[in-house]
Amino acid sequence: QVRLVESGGGLVQAGGSLRLSCAASGRTFRNFAMGWFRQAPGKEREFVAVISWNGGRTYYADSVNGRFTISRANARNTVYLQMNSLKPEDTAVYYCAADDRDPGRYAGEYDYWGQGTQVTVSS
């Protein structure tokens, strides 16, 4: 089992920045690729970004590419999502997810999920 706990969400004005963190415990963190997803009210959960087990590969949704950066610190069992130039449409609950099978952009590829952290961007 892997336990994931997100933090760092909050209320920010458009154009501002936030950094989300996801702390993992349980199995060996470095064995897992880590992803970030988000879900806005009334919408389906959507992919945001993914990072490989060693940080060597990253992939972003088109909607956040160039504004968000995913990174990880395996020594701290933590993955981060730096969000810059935030827009009201970025408002959502943000979830981190983990899987050891080289997952991609589909939520069904991930076995482990956190409880989510709310990000609200005001206009």
C-alpha positions in Angstrom: 0.0 0.0 0.0 1.0 3.6 -0.6 -0.5 6.5 1.3 -0.5 9.9 -0.4 -1.2 13.2 1.3 -1.5 16.4 -0.6 -1.0 19.9 0.8 -0.4 23.4 -0.4 -3.8 24.3 -1.9 -5.6 27.5 -1.2 -7.1 30.7 -2.6 -5.0 32.8 -5.0 -5.7 35.6 -7.4 -5.4 35.1 -11.2 -1.8 35.4 -12.3 -0.5 34.1 -8.9 1.4 31.0 -8.0 1.0 28.0 -5.7 3.1 25.0 -5.0 1.4 21.7 -4.2 3.1 18.9 -2.4 2.3 15.2 -2.1 4.0 13.2 0.6 4.1 9.4 0.2 4.5 6.7 2.7 4.4 2.9 2.6 6.2 1.3 -0.2 9.4 2.5 -1.8 8.7 5.9 -3.3 11.3 5.8 -6.0 9.7 2.7 -7.6 6.6 4.8 -8.5 5.8 7.2 -11.3 3.7 10.1 -9.9 0.9 12.0 -11.5 -1.2 15.0 -10.7 -4.9 15.2 -11.7 -7.6 17.7 -11.0 -11.4 17.7 -10.9 -13.6 20.8 -11.1 -17.2 20.8 -9.9 -19.4 19.0 -12.4 -16.5 17.8 -14.5 -14.6 14.6 -14.9 -11.2 14.2 -13.3 -8.5 15.3 -15.8 -4.8 14.7 -16.2 -2.4 17.5 -15.3 1.1 16.1 -15.3 3.2 13.0 -14.7 6.8 12.3 -13.7 8.8 9.1 -14.0 10.3 7.3 -11.1 13.7 9.1 -11.4 12.4 12.5 -12.6 13.9 11.9 -16.0 10.7 12.2 -17.9 7.8 14.5 -17.5 4.6 15.1 -19.5 2.0 17.8 -19.2 -1.6 18.4 -20.3 -1.7 21.1 -23.0 -3.8 23.3 -20.7 -0.9 23.6 -18.2 2.2 23.2 -20.3 4.5 26.1 -19.8 2.8 27.2 -16.6 3.1 24.2 -14.3 6.1 22.2 -13.4 6.1 18.7 -11.8 9.2 17.6 -9.8 10.1 15.1 -7.2 12.5 14.6 -4.3 12.9 10.9 -3.7 14.9 11.5 -0.6 11.9 13.2 0.9 9.3 10.8 -0.6 7.6 13.9 -2.0 6.3 15.1 -5.4 5.6 18.7 -6.2 3.5 20.7 -8.6 4.6 24.3 -9.1 1.7 26.3 -10.6 2.4 29.7 -12.1 0.3 32.2 -14.0 -2.8 30.6 -12.5 -6.2 31.1 -14.2 -9.7 30.9 -12.9 -10.2 27.8 -15.0 -7.4 26.1 -12.9 -9.8 26.0 -10.0 -10.3 22.4 -8.9 -9.5 19.8 -6.4 -6.0 18.5 -7.2 -5.1 14.9 -6.6 -1.7 13.1 -6.7 -1.5 9.5 -7.8 1.1 6.8 -7.9 1.7 3.6 -9.8 4.7 1.4 -10.4 3.8 0.4 -14.0 4.9 3.5 -15.9 1.5 5.2 -16.1 0.5 8.0 -18.4 -2.4 10.4 -18.7 -5.3 8.1 -17.8 -6.6 7.9 -14.3 -7.3 4.2 -14.6 -3.5 3.6 -14.9 -2.9 4.6 -11.2 -3.5 2.4 -8.3 -3.0 4.9 -5.4 -4.6 8.2 -4.8 -4.5 11.0 -2.3 -7.5 12.7 -0.8 -7.1 15.9 -2.8 -6.4 19.6 -2.0 -8.6 22.5 -3.1 -7.1 25.2 -5.4 -9.3 28.2 -6.0 -8.2 31.0 -8.4 -10.2 34.2 -8.2 -10.5 36.6 -11.2 
